[in-house]
Amino acid sequence: YRDQAKGSLIIGLAILFVFMLVAFFFESLLMPFSIILTVPLAAMGAICLLYITETSIDKMGYIGACLLVGIVVNNGIVLVDYTNQLRQSGMQRTESLLQAAQDRFRPIVMTALTTICGMLPLTIGAGNEMDTIFRCFGMILIGGMTSATLFTLLAVPVFYTLIEDAQRALSNTLASIFDL
């Protein structure tokens, strides 16, 4: 139980630090949510793969989950940054999101596949002690990267749109309240 609490705290801190870093670079507090929301999508894949393979989480699993937080947001950062570049060049939001997803599809998939393939030797070992130590670690990265990659190209544009609309609505509401 104690390891679970520590592991959860470490993962929570990893998410917080990644959020703060993304917020700093995008100079926004709301837009990083469109990227951070890919973390639960990765967690779903990791948990499902652990359940399917009947692998229990251990200390190395928590390290893998912490690493997964940093890796998964890269795809969202690439997508949102390119979308912002396209919008600065004059494209409308919907067009830029579609173009960004199309243009960044290959690099995102290639990055995910290299990570997944790199983790396969950790999960398909000969059964010695070293293999069992890293099995959970590899399973979490494989499951998380698979689901996050599949959903990132769909979810990040939706989150981006919803968050930007909410930001505009909040701004308009505050402007009307203080403009009295």
C-alpha positions as CSV (number, residue, x, y, z in Angstrom):
1,Y,0.0,0.0,0.0
2,R,2.8,2.4,0.8
3,D,4.5,1.8,-2.6
4,Q,1.2,2.6,-4.3
5,A,0.8,5.9,-2.4
6,K,4.4,6.9,-3.3
7,G,3.9,5.8,-6.9
8,S,0.7,7.8,-7.2
9,L,2.4,10.8,-5.7
10,I,5.3,10.6,-8.1
11,I,3.0,10.2,-11.1
12,G,0.9,13.2,-9.9
13,L,4.0,15.3,-9.5
14,A,5.2,14.3,-13.0
15,I,1.9,15.4,-14.5
16,L,2.1,18.7,-12.6
17,F,5.7,19.4,-13.7
18,V,4.9,18.5,-17.3
19,F,1.8,20.8,-17.2
20,M,3.8,23.7,-15.7
21,L,6.5,23.3,-18.4
22,V,4.0,23.1,-21.2
23,A,2.1,26.1,-19.8
24,F,5.3,28.1,-19.7
25,F,6.3,27.3,-23.3
26,F,2.8,27.9,-24.7
27,E,2.3,30.9,-22.5
28,S,-1.2,29.7,-21.5
29,L,-2.8,28.0,-18.5
30,L,-5.7,26.5,-20.4
31,M,-4.2,25.3,-23.7
32,P,-1.8,22.7,-22.0
33,F,-4.9,20.9,-20.8
34,S,-5.5,19.8,-24.4
35,I,-2.1,18.1,-24.2
36,I,-2.2,16.8,-20.6
37,L,-5.6,15.1,-21.2
38,T,-3.7,12.6,-23.3
39,V,-2.2,11.1,-20.1
40,P,-5.5,9.5,-19.0
41,L,-5.8,8.0,-22.5
42,A,-2.3,6.5,-22.1
43,A,-3.2,5.2,-18.6
44,M,-6.2,3.4,-20.0
45,G,-4.0,1.5,-22.5
46,A,-1.4,0.7,-19.8
47,I,-4.0,-0.6,-17.4
48,C,-5.8,-2.6,-20.0
49,L,-2.5,-4.3,-21.2
50,L,-1.6,-5.0,-17.6
51,Y,-5.0,-6.6,-17.0
52,I,-4.9,-8.6,-20.2
53,T,-1.5,-10.0,-19.5
54,E,-2.3,-10.5,-15.8
55,T,0.8,-8.4,-14.9
56,S,0.7,-6.7,-11.5
57,I,2.2,-3.3,-11.1
58,D,5.5,-3.0,-9.2
59,K,8.1,-0.3,-8.5
60,M,9.4,-0.5,-12.0
61,G,5.9,-0.1,-13.2
62,Y,5.5,3.2,-11.4
63,I,8.8,4.3,-13.0
64,G,7.4,3.3,-16.4
65,A,4.2,5.3,-15.7
66,C,6.2,8.3,-14.8
67,L,8.3,8.0,-17.9
68,L,5.1,7.5,-19.9
69,V,3.7,10.9,-18.8
70,G,6.7,12.6,-20.3
71,I,6.7,10.6,-23.5
72,V,3.0,10.7,-24.2
73,V,2.7,14.5,-24.1
74,N,5.3,14.8,-26.9
75,N,2.8,13.8,-29.5
76,G,0.3,16.4,-28.2
77,I,3.0,19.1,-28.1
78,V,4.0,18.4,-31.7
79,L,0.3,18.6,-32.8
80,V,-0.6,21.7,-30.9
81,D,2.6,23.6,-31.8
82,Y,2.2,22.9,-35.5
83,T,-1.5,23.9,-35.3
84,N,-0.5,27.2,-33.7
85,Q,2.1,27.8,-36.4
86,L,-0.5,27.2,-39.1
87,R,-3.0,29.5,-37.4
88,Q,-0.4,32.2,-37.2
89,S,0.1,31.9,-40.9
90,G,-3.6,32.7,-41.4
91,M,-5.4,29.4,-41.4
92,Q,-8.7,28.9,-39.6
93,R,-8.8,26.7,-36.5
94,T,-10.5,23.7,-38.0
95,E,-8.4,23.7,-41.2
96,S,-5.2,24.0,-39.2
97,L,-6.2,21.2,-36.8
98,L,-6.9,18.9,-39.8
99,Q,-3.8,19.9,-41.6
100,A,-1.6,19.4,-38.4
101,A,-3.1,16.0,-37.8
102,Q,-2.4,15.0,-41.4
103,D,1.1,16.4,-41.6
104,R,2.2,15.1,-38.2
105,F,0.6,11.7,-38.4
106,R,3.7,9.9,-39.7
107,P,6.2,11.4,-37.2
108,I,3.8,10.7,-34.3
109,V,3.3,7.1,-35.4
110,M,7.0,6.6,-36.1
111,T,7.9,7.9,-32.6
112,A,5.3,5.7,-30.9
113,L,6.4,2.6,-32.9
114,T,10.1,3.0,-32.1
115,T,9.2,3.3,-28.4
116,I,6.9,0.3,-28.6
117,C,9.4,-1.8,-30.5
118,G,12.2,-0.8,-28.1
119,M,10.1,-2.1,-25.2
120,L,9.3,-5.5,-26.7
121,P,12.6,-7.2,-25.6
122,L,11.8,-6.1,-22.0
123,T,8.4,-7.8,-22.1
124,I,9.1,-10.9,-24.2
125,G,12.1,-12.3,-22.3
126,A,13.3,-15.7,-21.6
127,G,11.8,-15.7,-18.1
128,N,14.9,-15.1,-16.1
129,E,14.9,-12.6,-13.1
130,M,16.0,-9.6,-15.1
131,D,13.1,-10.1,-17.6
132,T,10.5,-10.2,-14.8
133,I,11.9,-7.0,-13.2
134,F,11.3,-5.0,-16.4
135,R,8.2,-6.8,-17.6
136,C,5.7,-4.4,-16.0
137,F,7.8,-1.4,-17.0
138,G,7.7,-2.5,-20.7
139,M,4.0,-3.4,-20.6
140,I,3.0,0.0,-19.2
141,L,5.0,1.8,-21.9
142,I,3.7,-0.4,-24.7
143,G,0.0,-0.2,-23.6
144,G,0.2,3.5,-22.9
145,M,2.0,4.5,-26.1
146,T,-0.4,2.4,-28.2
147,S,-3.6,3.9,-26.8
148,A,-2.2,7.4,-26.5
149,T,-1.1,7.4,-30.1
150,L,-4.4,6.1,-31.4
151,F,-6.3,8.7,-29.4
152,T,-4.0,11.6,-29.6
153,L,-4.7,12.3,-33.2
154,L,-8.5,12.3,-32.4
155,A,-8.6,13.7,-28.9
156,V,-6.1,16.5,-29.0
157,P,-7.9,18.4,-31.7
158,V,-11.2,18.0,-29.9
159,F,-9.7,19.1,-26.6
160,Y,-8.0,22.0,-28.3
161,T,-11.3,23.2,-29.8
162,L,-13.3,22.7,-26.6
163,I,-10.7,24.5,-24.4
164,E,-10.3,27.4,-26.9
165,D,-14.1,27.8,-27.0
166,A,-14.3,27.7,-23.2
167,Q,-11.5,30.3,-23.0
168,R,-13.4,32.6,-25.4
169,A,-16.7,32.1,-23.5
170,L,-15.0,32.9,-20.2
171,S,-13.3,35.9,-21.6
172,N,-16.5,37.2,-23.1
173,T,-18.4,36.6,-19.8
174,L,-15.7,38.4,-17.8
175,A,-15.6,41.3,-20.2
176,S,-19.4,41.7,-20.0
177,I,-19.4,41.5,-16.2
178,F,-16.6,44.1,-15.8
179,D,-17.8,46.3,-18.6
180,L,-20.9,47.2,-16.7
